[in-house]
Amino acid sequence: MDRWLGIDFSGNALMWRQGCRRSNVWIADVRRDRGGFHLHDVCRVQELPGAGGPFERLAVLLSAGQYEAAGIDAPFSVPDAFVERTGGHSALLERVGTASAVGRPFMKGSDMVRLIAGVVPPLTPPKPMRAADTFWTKLKINVRSPLWTGARPGAPMTAACLTLLHRAGRPLWPWSSGGLGLLVEAFPAGQLSTWGLPHVKYDGTSKAATATRATIIEALATRLRIGSRTPALLGSADALDSVLAAFAAVAVTTSKVPTPSGITVATEGWVAVHP
């Protein structure tokens, strides 16, 4: 279809409310024509068409599969021991995706940890990591544990993403490697680092942050035509991250993205970055 999506995600339920004007959930629509890749659109999740709340509309968009692949900046799994405890990755998605979440589109992060770990968080150790998380941490890139429930928690993001994956019902990379509507775990900071670009301090409204975004956008413009969407990316790091997430989707469908052997990819998944 020559269409790829990128989604900058959030585990904060408030960001998914229809009336939220400062939502940090953005969707990029990247397409390819004879002139190469171009940014067709970028918008907040609240701007998606359809019925229901923003979370439901995004799930419907993804479930339709009318794209080559979609990159999502959120954990697709949890550390291996917890996946095994729930009976495998499919069972993990089923358990979290069908859990009760009254008044919100997905369960709370602390409730998710209690559901899959069988204990009240924090865990011991409190910040268990997947192999992919450890990989980026060793490169000195900040990564949140997908099961951390303290300050700057990763668990709410995990709960939200696992719920979305369950509702979308699409094949997931690297568990699946082909077919339309493939969903891929993305990591914008890791993508920027891979390209040798600034990967910190580009969020916010300060002159320094805006200047850093401008530097990133200038480099990004060598990979796709941004055109009239430039002000949106310059004005929001979240909008910019959604475009970076789309490149994870492009990577798995246009080039071979390596995954390590001999570790827990089959349960924990992996993060795709474009070379």
N, C-alpha and C positions, 0 to 999 in steps of 0.2 A: 504493500500500500504506500510505501515511501512516506510514512508518517510515524513519528515517534513522540511520546509524551514524557515530560519530566514533572515530578511533583515534589515540591518542598513541603515537608510534613509538619505536624504538630500533635503532641499528646495532651494539649490543653483543650478541654472540651469547649471552653469559651470561644476559642478561635474558630470553631465550627458552627457557631450560631449564625443564623441568617442575617441578623442585624449587626454583626460585628464588622465595623469599618476599618479596623486595624488588624484584621486577620493576617497571620503569617503563613497561611496555606496558599500556595500559588501553583498554577498548572501552566506549563509551557507546551506549546504545540509546534514541533519542529518537522519540517517537510523537505523533500528533495525534488528538484526539477532538473532540467538540463544545465542550469547554471550552478548546481550544487545544493547544499543545505541552506535553508533559510528559516528564520523564526516567523512562523505564520501568525502566532498569537501568544500572548501571555496574560493571565488574569487570575484574580483571587477566586477561591473555590465558590464563594457566594455568587459569582457571576455565571456559573454553569447553568445551562437551561435545564428544565425538567421540573417534575413534582417532587415534593418531600424536602427534607433538609439538605444542606450542603454535603454532609457526609454520605447520605443516601444517593444524591445525584452523582457524586464522584464514583461510588460503587457501581452505579448503573453504567456510567461512561466506560469504566474499565471492563465490566462484565460483557459489554457488547463486542469487545475485541477488534474494534475497527482501527487498528494501528499495528505496526510491526512489533513494538515493545514499548513498555513504559518503565522508566526509572523512578523509584520512590526512595526518598532520603529518610529511611527508618529501618529498624531491625526486622528481618524476615524470620528470625528464630531466636532462641535463647541458648545458653550453654548446654552442651551435649548431655550432661547428667540429668538435666531437667526435662529435656526432650524425651530421653529414654524413660523417665519416670511417668510421663503421660502416655507412653505407648507409641512414640514416633511422631514425626513432624505433622502428618495429616491429622492425627489425633489431637495434637497441640492446637492446630488451627480450629478444629471442631470444638474443642473444649472452651477456648477463649472466645471464639466467634459467636457461640450460642449462649454465652453467660449473660445473666440478667444485668442490665444497666439502666436503671430507672431514671428517666429525665435527662439522659445523655446518650450519645450514639455508641459509646463503648465503655467498658468497665474501667474503674479506677486502677491505676498501676499497682497500688498496694493490695487491692483485691485480687488482681491477676497473680501476683507473686504468691499470695496465700493459696490460691486455687491450684497452681501448678507445683508449688514447693511443699505444700502441706503444713507450713508454719507461718506464723505472723512475722512479717519483715521488721527489722533488717535481717538478712541472712548472715551466715558465718561461712566464709568471709562475706562482708556486706556487698562487695562489688564484683561478683563473678563475671568473667569475660569469655566470649567466644574466641576461637582461633583468629578470626578476621579482626576482631577488636584488638587483640594482642599484637597482631601484625602492624596495625597503624600506630598503636601506642609506642612500639619499638622505634618507629620513625619520628617519634616526638610530636605526634599529632593527637590532640585531645579527643578521646573517645569516651562516651558514657557507657557504663555497664547497662545492658538491657534489662537488668533486674534490680537496679539501684533505686531506692525510694526516698533517699534523703534530699539534701539541697541539690538543685539542678539534676533531677532524677531522669533516668532513662526508661524506667518501667512504664510510665504513662504512654510514651511514644510507642513502646513495644505492644502494649495492649491495644492501642488504636490501630497500629499497622496489621497485627495479626487478625483483628476483626475485619479490617478492610479486605485483606487477602482472602479470608473465608467468604465474605459476601460477594467478592468479584468472581471467585471460582475460576480463575484463569491459571494456565500453567506457570510455574515459577522456575526461574533460573537460580542455581544450576541443577535443580532436580529435573527440570526439562530444559532442552536446548533449542527447540525449534517450534514453528507454528506461529500464526498470528496471535496477537494479544498476549505476548510473553511479558511477565512482570519480573523486574530486576531490582535488586537492592543497590542503591546508589549512595555515594558519600562525597558531597561537593568539596569538602576540605581535602580529602584524599585525591580527588580529581585535579584540583588546583596544584597540589604538591607534585603530582605526577607530571604536570606540564611545566613545573618550575615557576609557578606564579604565586603571588602572595595568597596565603590561605588563612590568615588571622587578621583581626582588626579591620575588616571591611564592612562591618555591620554598623548601623547608626547614622546619625545626621551630621556628625562632625565633619569639618573640612578634610581632615586626614582620612576618615573612612570613605568619604565620597571620592577623594582622589585615588584611593586604592581601588575602589570599584571601577573607576574610569580606566585605570591601568589594566584591570582584568578584562573589561569590555573591549578595550583596544586589541588585546591578544585574542579574545574570543571571536572578534570580527574577521580574523584570518581563517576561521573554521566554518563560519556560517554568516549569511547576510542577516543583520539585525534590523536595519532600516528604521521605520517609525517607532519600533518598540524600545529604542535606545533609552529614552527618558524614563521608562518604567524600570529598566534594569539599573540605571544610574540612581534612581530614587529609592530602590529597595533591594537590600541584600537577599531577601527571601525570593523576590522575583528572579534575581540573578541565579540563585541556587537552583531554582526549578529548571533553568536552561542547562546548568551544569549537570543536573540529574538526568536530563534527557540524553546526555552523551554516554551515560552508562548503558542506556537502552540501545543507542546506536552501536556501541561497541560490541555487544553480544550478538548482534544481527549482521554486522558488516565485517567483523574481524574475529579471530579466535582469541577469546579471553582465557588465559590460563587459570586453572585452579590447582592448589597444592594437592599432592597425593599423600596418603598415609595419615591424614588428620580427619576431622569430623565434619567435612563438607556435607556429607549425606544427611546429617541431622541439623547442623548449624548454618548451612548455607555459606555464601561468600559475597564479597562486595566487588562489583565490576567497575573498572575505570577504563576510559578510552586512552589508547597509547598516544 
